[in-house]
């Protein structure tokens, strides 16, 4: 308790956007009641094509 050393506290703010996006994505797939194969494609392919599209803007 008597030490006079400077203690640095590092605070990192984790982004909440990623998990919210994933929850919304899964909710949308469930809300649309997609069959298994279309739901699988929605999880795997749609994010890729969205990324390609938005990276070219």
MOPEGI-V319918 format. One line per field, one symbol per residue. ss: DSSP state (@ for helix, = for strand, . for the rest). phi: phi as a letter, one per 40 degrees, with the letter a starting at -180 (. if undefined). psi: psi as a letter, one per 30 degrees, with the letter a starting at -180 (. if undefined). A space follows every 10 residues. Layout:
ss->???
phi->???
psi->???
//
This chain:
ss->.......... ......@@@@ @@@@@@@@@@ @....@@@@@ @@@@@@@@@@ @@@@@..
phi->.ccbccbcbb bbcccbcdcc cccccccccc ccfccdcccc cccccdcccc ccccccc
psi->ffkgkkkkkk kkjkkfeeee eeeeeeeeee efhkleeeee eeeeeeeeee eeefff.
//
